[in-house]
């Protein structure tokens, strides 16, 4: 497992010499050993898009309902005398 963790690292360059940089993990999971137990954690959490889309669908439905209402009566035009 340590070999896997080592093989999934990549050097990330930010500035300075082309050979300088920090090693970062390429995987979405991370694991570590603590006593006799292997612990696995997610490093990138999934975004929740469902609530966002449902909220905007409801707003769109409200807009459609308001647009389908009959328009208000226009005031009578003033005649030029």
Secondary structure, 3 states (H helix, E strand, C coil): CHHHHHHCEEEECCCCCCCCCEEEECCCEEEEEECCEEEEEECCCCCCCHHHHHHHHHHHHHHHHHHCCCCCCCCCCCCCC
